[in-house]
Amino acid sequence: MEIYDRIRELRKNHLGLSQTKFGEELGVSRSEINNIERNTLARPEKKLSLYKLICSRFKVSEEWLFNGTGSIFVESRTFSLDEFIKENGGTDFEIEIIKGYFCIDQSTRKGLIEHFKNYLSNIKITTDEPLPKTTTDFEKQYPPTNITKTEIG
């Protein structure tokens, strides 16, 4: 099996994408994908960069794509919180909030967690009382407090 055969197999059998959708994901036209899969790309010098892009975008093993050996997909050995947040619609600001939280020393974080556990355990939410829809309404119902670091623990 040649590279172009593996690309077709990857697209159809493992990603379940049409040539059009696959091309959109890579920023190229359907006809370029068609030409790659038939090994008739007019600009062969473009192949390597497209192969690298396929590997990067879909986490495909270069070893598998170029040689047909090993696993198709790269097994991730690490977890990226930044990537997880982005994949779940998080913003850069939310990432910075989480990073800021972990810049707080561990004993203070423990105090914060205990504070919120106690605070939340005293809130009675019933089905008759819907949660506020906006942050403004939420702050009217649950006014912010000014807690200092020494009060937390």
Buried (B, 14 or more C-beta within 10 A) or exposed (E): EEBBEBBBBBBBEEBEBEBEBBBBBBEBEBEBBBBBBEEEBEEEEBBEEBBEBBBEEBEBBBBBBEEEEEEBBBEEEEEEEEEEBBEEEBEEEEBEEEEEEEEBEEEEBEBBEEBEEEEEEEEEEEEEEEEEEEEEEEEEEEEEEEEEEEEBE
